[in-house]
Amino acid sequence: MLHLILQFLILSVAVYLIARILPGVKIRGFKTALVVSGVYSLLNFVLFKLLVFVTFPLLILKYLTLGIFGVILNAVLLKITDRLVEDFEIASFGWALLAALGISGVNLILSIAFGAYV
């Protein structure tokens, strides 16, 4: 349970940092980053596998592009999160792609640094 809480907090910090770095991503504050992390995690849990299933013919792209297709799916989930969370805004799909890459990178680095990498 502690591991899940740590992962959630790391994702929240990653979302907050990327929103502060990228001009196309706006967030009100860290409390909003916590909400975004919760919504994004829930969407990821529920919809990611569904999106992979629906786009199964394109799944080969995920392996041929070394995972970039997974980043595209995460960008879609971020745009959905943008629609659901009032104080979180992503200007365009391009910014969502950059945010997905940035959040993944920061999340990986912080997870390794705090020993929460699975």
N, C-alpha and C positions, 0 to 999 in steps of 0.2 A: 504494500500500500504506500509506503514511504517513497518507493521508487516511482510510482505513478505521480505522486504529488511533485516530486523533484522534476520529472519530465514535463509536467504541466507548467511549472514555474519557469523552466528553461525555455519552453516554447513561448511563453508570455514575454520573457526578456527578448527573445529573438524577434518576435513581432514588433515589440516596442522599438528596438534598435533599428530595424529595417525601416520602420515608419519615420523615424527621425532622420535617417540617412537619405532615403529616396524622396525626391520632391513630389512624385506622383502618388505617394501613399500618405494619407493623413489619418492621424489618430488623436483623440482628445487627451488621453493620459494613460498611465499604467493600469488603472482600473479598467479602462476600455480594452487594453491589451489582454487582460485576464478574461474578459468576456469574449473577445475575438478568439483567443486560444481555446476556450471551451466550445464555442460554436464550431470553429474550424475542426477541432478534434472530433466532435460528434459527427459532423458532415463527413470527415475522412473515414470514420469508423463505419458509417451507414452507407455512404454513397460511393466511396472509392472503388470498392469491389463491384458495385453495380455499374459504374462507369467503365471499368475494365471489361466487364462482361458484355456490355452494350457495344463497346468499341473493340471487341475481340478480334475481328479481322485486321484491325490496325495494331494489335498487340505485337506483331512481329516488328513494327516500327520501334517499339520500346527497346527491343534487344538490338536492332540494327543501328539505332541512334544512341546507344549506350545510356539509356534511361531518360533521355530528353522527353520522350512521350509521357513519362511519369510526371515530369515537371509541368508539362502542359495540363495534365489532369489536375495537378495541385493548384495551378493558376485558375482553372475553372472553379475549383472549390473555394479559392480565395475571393473570386468575384461573387460567388453565391453568398459567402460570408459578408462581403461588402453590402449586399442588398439587405441582409438580415440585421446587421448591427448598425445602429444609427450614427454613432460617433466614429465610424471607420469608413474611409473612402479611398478607393483606388481609381485613378483617373481613366485608365484604359487597360485593355488586355495586355498590352506591352509592358505596362508597369506591373501588372499582376504576374507576368512571367518573371520579370526581374525580382519582384518581391518573393516569389516562390523559390527561386534560386538562392536569394539572400537568406531567407528564413531557414532553408535546408542547411546552408553552409554554417550559419551562426549556431543553429540548433546542434549540428554535429560537433562543432568545436567546443561549445559549452558542455555538451553531454560527455565528451571525452575528458574535459578539464575537471568536471565534477564527478566523474566515475559513474555516470548514469547511462552510458552507451550500452545498448543491448546488442 
